[in-house]
Amino acid sequence: MGLLIILLVILLLGLGWLLVAPIVLKIDTQQEIGYVKWKGIAGVRLLILADDIVLRVQVFFWKKNFYPLSRSPKSENTKQKSKRVKKKKTPLSWRKRKKLLQSFTVETLQLDLDTDDFVQNSYLYPIFYFLSNERRQLRINYSGQLALKLEVHNRLFSLLRAWLF
């Protein structure tokens, strides 16, 4: 009986961790970082090499690299036409989409932008100035630099709450 209670407690703690574990999306073009991480559970990291792109997937202790730009010999030999049955999709209402987007928290947003047009940069400068705050730093530059640093957080519990209610 005691073992059953211990297993039930471990199961409930694991389920609780799945609901409250933070999900992090981070993009940084200056340091060439891009990943989505469900802390302690899974993650997908984008690595840009000189001639290829690597998706490094990790789920708990399992790791695997995927090369989406390179063709595998299996895919060439097993090309078959399959008839797909189109499923009728139920569209999300605007209210539900808005709730789902509001469940995300933008921790950092830094954007350095140069449109290569001095007039357009001049029009965007006051707009970016008034839209900037402590977490959102939008800058216009005239030196040709383009950089983005974005960090977004969420939790599965928040997504489920926005989806269901």
Secondary structure as a PSIPRED ss2 file (coil, helix, strand):
# PSIPRED VFORMAT (PSIPRED V4.0)

   1 M C   1.000  0.000  0.000
   2 G H   0.000  1.000  0.000
   3 L H   0.000  1.000  0.000
   4 L H   0.000  1.000  0.000
   5 I H   0.000  1.000  0.000
   6 I H   0.000  1.000  0.000
   7 L H   0.000  1.000  0.000
   8 L H   0.000  1.000  0.000
   9 V H   0.000  1.000  0.000
  10 I H   0.000  1.000  0.000
  11 L H   0.000  1.000  0.000
  12 L H   0.000  1.000  0.000
  13 L H   0.000  1.000  0.000
  14 G H   0.000  1.000  0.000
  15 L H   0.000  1.000  0.000
  16 G H   0.000  1.000  0.000
  17 W H   0.000  1.000  0.000
  18 L H   0.000  1.000  0.000
  19 L H   0.000  1.000  0.000
  20 V H   0.000  1.000  0.000
  21 A C   1.000  0.000  0.000
  22 P E   0.000  0.000  1.000
  23 I E   0.000  0.000  1.000
  24 V E   0.000  0.000  1.000
  25 L E   0.000  0.000  1.000
  26 K E   0.000  0.000  1.000
  27 I E   0.000  0.000  1.000
  28 D E   0.000  0.000  1.000
  29 T C   1.000  0.000  0.000
  30 Q C   1.000  0.000  0.000
  31 Q C   1.000  0.000  0.000
  32 E C   1.000  0.000  0.000
  33 I E   0.000  0.000  1.000
  34 G E   0.000  0.000  1.000
  35 Y E   0.000  0.000  1.000
  36 V E   0.000  0.000  1.000
  37 K E   0.000  0.000  1.000
  38 W E   0.000  0.000  1.000
  39 K C   1.000  0.000  0.000
  40 G C   1.000  0.000  0.000
  41 I C   1.000  0.000  0.000
  42 A E   0.000  0.000  1.000
  43 G E   0.000  0.000  1.000
  44 V E   0.000  0.000  1.000
  45 R E   0.000  0.000  1.000
  46 L E   0.000  0.000  1.000
  47 L E   0.000  0.000  1.000
  48 I E   0.000  0.000  1.000
  49 L C   1.000  0.000  0.000
  50 A C   1.000  0.000  0.000
  51 D C   1.000  0.000  0.000
  52 D C   1.000  0.000  0.000
  53 I E   0.000  0.000  1.000
  54 V E   0.000  0.000  1.000
  55 L E   0.000  0.000  1.000
  56 R E   0.000  0.000  1.000
  57 V E   0.000  0.000  1.000
  58 Q E   0.000  0.000  1.000
  59 V E   0.000  0.000  1.000
  60 F C   1.000  0.000  0.000
  61 F C   1.000  0.000  0.000
  62 W E   0.000  0.000  1.000
  63 K E   0.000  0.000  1.000
  64 K E   0.000  0.000  1.000
  65 N E   0.000  0.000  1.000
  66 F E   0.000  0.000  1.000
  67 Y C   1.000  0.000  0.000
  68 P C   1.000  0.000  0.000
  69 L C   1.000  0.000  0.000
  70 S C   1.000  0.000  0.000
  71 R C   1.000  0.000  0.000
  72 S C   1.000  0.000  0.000
  73 P H   0.000  1.000  0.000
  74 K H   0.000  1.000  0.000
  75 S H   0.000  1.000  0.000
  76 E H   0.000  1.000  0.000
  77 N H   0.000  1.000  0.000
  78 T C   1.000  0.000  0.000
  79 K C   1.000  0.000  0.000
  80 Q C   1.000  0.000  0.000
  81 K C   1.000  0.000  0.000
  82 S C   1.000  0.000  0.000
  83 K C   1.000  0.000  0.000
  84 R C   1.000  0.000  0.000
  85 V C   1.000  0.000  0.000
  86 K C   1.000  0.000  0.000
  87 K C   1.000  0.000  0.000
  88 K C   1.000  0.000  0.000
  89 K C   1.000  0.000  0.000
  90 T C   1.000  0.000  0.000
  91 P C   1.000  0.000  0.000
  92 L C   1.000  0.000  0.000
  93 S C   1.000  0.000  0.000
  94 W H   0.000  1.000  0.000
  95 R H   0.000  1.000  0.000
  96 K H   0.000  1.000  0.000
  97 R H   0.000  1.000  0.000
  98 K H   0.000  1.000  0.000
  99 K H   0.000  1.000  0.000
 100 L H   0.000  1.000  0.000
 101 L H   0.000  1.000  0.000
 102 Q H   0.000  1.000  0.000
 103 S C   1.000  0.000  0.000
 104 F C   1.000  0.000  0.000
 105 T E   0.000  0.000  1.000
 106 V E   0.000  0.000  1.000
 107 E E   0.000  0.000  1.000
 108 T E   0.000  0.000  1.000
 109 L E   0.000  0.000  1.000
 110 Q E   0.000  0.000  1.000
 111 L E   0.000  0.000  1.000
 112 D E   0.000  0.000  1.000
 113 L E   0.000  0.000  1.000
 114 D C   1.000  0.000  0.000
 115 T C   1.000  0.000  0.000
 116 D C   1.000  0.000  0.000
 117 D C   1.000  0.000  0.000
 118 F H   0.000  1.000  0.000
 119 V H   0.000  1.000  0.000
 120 Q H   0.000  1.000  0.000
 121 N H   0.000  1.000  0.000
 122 S H   0.000  1.000  0.000
 123 Y H   0.000  1.000  0.000
 124 L H   0.000  1.000  0.000
 125 Y H   0.000  1.000  0.000
 126 P H   0.000  1.000  0.000
 127 I H   0.000  1.000  0.000
 128 F H   0.000  1.000  0.000
 129 Y H   0.000  1.000  0.000
 130 F H   0.000  1.000  0.000
 131 L H   0.000  1.000  0.000
 132 S C   1.000  0.000  0.000
 133 N C   1.000  0.000  0.000
 134 E C   1.000  0.000  0.000
 135 R C   1.000  0.000  0.000
 136 R E   0.000  0.000  1.000
 137 Q E   0.000  0.000  1.000
 138 L E   0.000  0.000  1.000
 139 R E   0.000  0.000  1.000
 140 I E   0.000  0.000  1.000
 141 N C   1.000  0.000  0.000
 142 Y C   1.000  0.000  0.000
 143 S C   1.000  0.000  0.000
 144 G C   1.000  0.000  0.000
 145 Q C   1.000  0.000  0.000
 146 L C   1.000  0.000  0.000
 147 A E   0.000  0.000  1.000
 148 L E   0.000  0.000  1.000
 149 K E   0.000  0.000  1.000
 150 L E   0.000  0.000  1.000
 151 E E   0.000  0.000  1.000
 152 V E   0.000  0.000  1.000
 153 H E   0.000  0.000  1.000
 154 N E   0.000  0.000  1.000
 155 R E   0.000  0.000  1.000
 156 L H   0.000  1.000  0.000
 157 F H   0.000  1.000  0.000
 158 S H   0.000  1.000  0.000
 159 L H   0.000  1.000  0.000
 160 L H   0.000  1.000  0.000
 161 R H   0.000  1.000  0.000
 162 A H   0.000  1.000  0.000
 163 W H   0.000  1.000  0.000
 164 L H   0.000  1.000  0.000
 165 F C   1.000  0.000  0.000
